[in-house]
Amino acid sequence: MKKLFILSIAAIAFLFNESISEPKSVDLFNGKDLKGWHIDVPDMDKNPDLKNPFIVRDGVLVSMGTPKGHLISDSSYQNYRLKVQYRFPGKPGNCGVLVHASTPRALYGMFPKSIEVQMAHENAGDFWCIGEDIKVPEMEARRGPKEKWGITEGKKRHILNLTDGSENPAGEWNTMIIECLNHVIKVWVNGYLVNHGFDATADKGQIALQAEGSEVEFRKLRLTPIAEFSGRD
C-alpha cells in the first residue's frame, strides 16, 4: 500500500509538472507566405502600384528596404522570447524589430508606437524609443543629457547597446534573441547579452519588422511564450 501511495504521488507530480510546463514555441513566419502579418507602408496610400517591400523568396522573408514601412503581426504578444535569424545579403544597412507595437504611424507619420530593437549593421541591440520609453543602467552615458530625453520627434530616443563586436561579418546570418517579460526587455546577439532595459512603459503589443532602406533576409521568427510563474527578472 505504501509503495502504491508513493507511485500515486509521483504520478500526480508528473501530471502537475506537465500541466504547468511552458507553452510550445510558434513560428511567426511559415516559410511560404505572410499569413499572420499585414503591411503598413505610407507611400502606398498615395501610390498603390508601388511594390510591397516585404516578400517571400526561396523560403525566406525579405524586407527589400523600400518603400519604407513596416510588416506588423496581426496578433499582440506578452511575456515571450523571440528568436530572429537575419542577415544583410548585400550591402549592410538599417533595419529593426519593434516590440510592444500599438498605434500605427505615431512618429514621423511612419513608425508605430513601440520600442525598437535595432538591427542596423554594427549597432544591433540598441534601443529606440518610439512613443514608449525604457530605462537602462548608465542612462546619461548611453542616451545623452537627461534634459534632452524624450519619446517624440526631436528628442533623444536612442539608447546605445552594451557592447560592440557581437555581429557576424556582413553577409553571414546573425541570431538575435529578444526577451520581453513584464516591463523588462533583454537582447542577445549571437549569444552576447547586448542590452537590458527595465521599467518599459509597455509590456505587450504587436511585433513589427522594418523596411528602412536596406535589404534584409529573415529565415526564422520563432516566439516562445514565457509563463508568468517563471520568476525571471
C-alpha positions as CSV (number, residue, x, y, z in Angstrom):
1,M,0.0,0.0,0.0
2,K,2.8,2.4,0.9
3,K,4.5,1.7,-2.4
4,L,1.3,2.3,-4.3
5,F,0.8,5.6,-2.4
6,I,4.3,6.8,-3.4
7,L,3.6,5.9,-7.0
8,S,0.3,7.8,-6.9
9,I,2.1,10.9,-5.6
10,A,4.7,10.6,-8.3
11,A,2.0,10.3,-11.0
12,I,0.3,13.4,-9.6
13,A,3.5,15.3,-9.5
14,F,4.3,14.3,-13.1
15,L,0.9,15.5,-14.3
16,F,1.2,18.7,-12.4
17,N,4.6,19.5,-13.9
18,E,3.2,18.6,-17.4
19,S,0.3,21.0,-16.8
20,I,2.5,23.9,-15.8
21,S,5.2,23.4,-18.5
22,E,5.8,26.5,-20.6
23,P,3.8,26.7,-23.8
24,K,5.4,25.5,-27.0
25,S,7.2,27.7,-29.5
26,V,5.4,29.0,-32.5
27,D,6.9,30.2,-35.8
28,L,5.6,33.6,-36.8
29,F,6.9,33.1,-40.3
30,N,5.7,29.9,-42.0
31,G,8.3,29.9,-44.8
32,K,5.6,30.2,-47.5
33,D,3.7,33.5,-47.3
34,L,2.9,36.4,-45.0
35,K,0.0,34.9,-43.3
36,G,-0.4,36.4,-39.8
37,W,1.1,39.7,-40.8
38,H,-0.1,42.9,-42.5
39,I,1.9,45.8,-44.1
40,D,1.8,49.5,-43.3
41,V,3.6,51.4,-46.0
42,P,2.5,55.1,-46.0
43,D,3.7,55.8,-49.6
44,M,1.4,53.0,-50.9
45,D,-1.6,55.1,-49.7
46,K,-0.7,57.6,-52.4
47,N,0.6,55.1,-55.0
48,P,-1.0,51.7,-54.6
49,D,1.0,50.5,-57.6
50,L,4.2,50.6,-55.6
51,K,5.7,47.1,-54.9
52,N,5.2,45.6,-51.5
53,P,8.6,45.9,-49.8
54,F,8.0,42.6,-47.9
55,I,8.2,39.4,-49.9
56,V,8.9,35.7,-49.5
57,R,11.8,34.4,-51.6
58,D,13.2,30.9,-51.6
59,G,11.6,30.2,-48.2
60,V,13.0,33.4,-46.7
61,L,11.1,36.5,-45.6
62,V,12.7,39.5,-47.2
63,S,12.5,43.2,-46.4
64,M,13.5,44.9,-49.6
65,G,14.1,48.2,-47.7
66,T,12.0,50.4,-49.9
67,P,9.4,51.8,-50.0
68,K,9.8,52.3,-46.3
69,G,7.3,50.9,-43.8
70,H,6.5,48.0,-41.5
71,L,5.3,44.5,-41.5
72,I,3.2,44.1,-38.4
73,S,1.9,41.0,-36.7
74,D,-1.9,40.6,-36.7
75,S,-1.7,39.4,-33.1
76,S,-0.4,41.0,-29.9
77,Y,2.0,39.2,-27.6
78,Q,3.1,39.5,-24.0
79,N,5.8,37.7,-22.0
80,Y,7.8,35.9,-24.6
81,R,11.2,35.2,-26.1
82,L,11.6,35.9,-29.8
83,K,14.4,34.3,-31.8
84,V,15.3,36.1,-35.0
85,Q,17.8,34.9,-37.6
86,Y,18.6,37.6,-40.1
87,R,21.3,38.8,-42.5
88,F,22.1,41.6,-44.9
89,P,22.6,39.7,-48.2
90,G,24.1,42.7,-50.0
91,K,25.4,46.0,-48.6
92,P,24.7,46.0,-44.8
93,G,22.5,48.8,-43.6
94,N,19.5,49.5,-41.4
95,C,16.5,47.6,-40.1
96,G,14.9,46.8,-36.8
97,V,12.4,44.6,-34.8
98,L,9.7,46.6,-33.0
99,V,8.2,45.1,-29.9
100,H,5.1,46.2,-27.9
101,A,3.8,48.0,-31.0
102,S,0.4,49.6,-31.0
103,T,-0.7,52.9,-32.5
104,P,0.3,53.0,-36.2
105,R,2.3,55.9,-37.6
106,A,2.7,57.5,-34.2
107,L,6.1,59.0,-35.1
108,Y,7.0,60.9,-38.2
109,G,3.8,59.5,-39.8
110,M,5.7,56.3,-40.3
111,F,6.7,54.4,-37.1
112,P,4.1,52.6,-34.8
113,K,4.3,53.4,-31.1
114,S,6.7,50.8,-29.8
115,I,10.2,50.1,-28.6
116,E,12.6,49.3,-31.4
117,V,15.4,46.7,-31.1
118,Q,17.9,48.0,-33.6
119,M,19.4,45.7,-36.2
120,A,21.4,48.3,-38.1
121,H,24.9,47.0,-39.0
122,E,27.4,47.4,-36.2
123,N,24.6,48.7,-33.9
124,A,22.5,45.6,-33.3
125,G,20.8,45.7,-29.9
126,D,20.4,49.4,-29.5
127,F,17.0,50.6,-28.3
128,W,15.0,53.3,-30.0
129,C,12.0,54.8,-28.0
130,I,9.0,55.4,-30.3
131,G,6.2,56.8,-28.2
132,E,7.2,54.3,-25.5
133,D,10.1,54.6,-23.1
134,I,12.5,52.3,-21.3
135,K,15.3,52.7,-18.8
136,V,18.8,51.2,-18.7
137,P,21.8,51.5,-16.4
138,E,24.1,54.5,-17.0
139,M,21.3,56.3,-18.9
140,E,23.1,59.5,-19.5
141,A,26.2,57.8,-20.8
142,R,24.2,55.8,-23.2
143,R,21.4,58.2,-24.1
144,G,22.8,61.7,-23.7
145,P,21.9,64.6,-21.5
146,K,18.8,63.9,-19.4
147,E,17.1,67.2,-20.3
148,K,17.0,66.0,-24.0
149,W,15.4,62.6,-23.4
150,G,12.0,62.0,-24.9
151,I,9.9,59.7,-27.0
152,T,8.7,62.1,-29.7
153,E,10.2,63.8,-32.7
154,G,13.4,65.8,-32.0
155,K,14.1,64.1,-28.6
156,K,17.0,61.8,-27.6
157,R,15.2,58.5,-28.2
158,H,18.3,56.4,-29.0
159,I,19.9,54.2,-26.3
160,L,23.2,52.6,-27.1
161,N,23.8,48.9,-26.5
162,L,26.3,47.4,-24.0
163,T,28.9,46.0,-26.4
164,D,30.2,46.1,-29.9
165,G,31.6,43.2,-31.9
166,S,28.7,40.9,-31.4
167,E,27.6,40.7,-35.0
168,N,28.9,38.3,-37.6
169,P,30.6,39.6,-40.7
170,A,28.4,41.2,-43.4
171,G,26.5,38.6,-45.4
172,E,26.5,36.0,-42.6
173,W,23.5,35.0,-40.5
174,N,23.0,36.5,-37.1
175,T,20.8,35.3,-34.3
176,M,19.1,37.8,-32.1
177,I,17.1,36.8,-29.0
178,I,14.6,39.4,-27.6
179,E,13.2,38.5,-24.3
180,C,10.2,40.6,-23.1
181,L,8.9,39.8,-19.6
182,N,6.6,42.2,-17.9
183,H,8.3,45.6,-18.2
184,V,11.9,44.2,-18.9
185,I,13.5,43.7,-22.3
186,K,16.7,41.8,-22.7
187,V,18.6,41.4,-26.0
188,W,21.2,38.9,-27.1
189,V,23.1,38.9,-30.4
190,N,24.9,35.7,-31.3
191,G,25.0,34.7,-27.7
192,Y,26.2,38.0,-26.3
193,L,23.9,40.0,-23.9
194,V,23.9,43.4,-25.7
195,N,21.1,45.2,-23.9
196,H,19.0,45.0,-20.7
197,G,16.2,47.6,-20.2
198,F,13.6,47.9,-17.5
199,D,10.6,49.9,-16.5
200,A,9.3,49.9,-20.1
201,T,6.2,51.9,-20.4
202,A,4.5,49.0,-22.3
203,D,4.6,45.2,-21.7
204,K,2.6,43.9,-24.6
205,G,1.7,44.6,-28.2
206,Q,2.3,43.6,-31.8
207,I,5.7,42.8,-33.3
208,A,6.9,44.6,-36.4
209,L,9.7,44.4,-38.9
210,Q,11.1,47.4,-40.7
211,A,11.7,48.3,-44.3
212,E,14.2,51.0,-43.7
213,G,16.5,51.3,-46.8
214,S,18.4,48.1,-46.8
215,E,17.6,44.5,-48.0
216,V,17.4,42.1,-45.1
217,E,16.5,38.4,-45.0
218,F,14.8,36.6,-42.2
219,R,14.9,32.9,-42.1
220,K,13.5,32.4,-38.5
221,L,11.0,34.3,-36.4
222,R,10.2,31.9,-33.5
223,L,8.3,33.0,-30.5
224,T,8.4,31.1,-27.2
225,P,5.9,32.2,-24.5
226,I,7.3,32.7,-21.0
227,A,4.9,31.6,-18.2
228,E,4.3,34.3,-15.6
229,F,5.3,32.0,-12.8
230,S,8.8,31.5,-14.2
231,G,10.2,34.1,-11.8
232,R,12.6,35.7,-14.3
233,D,13.7,39.3,-13.7
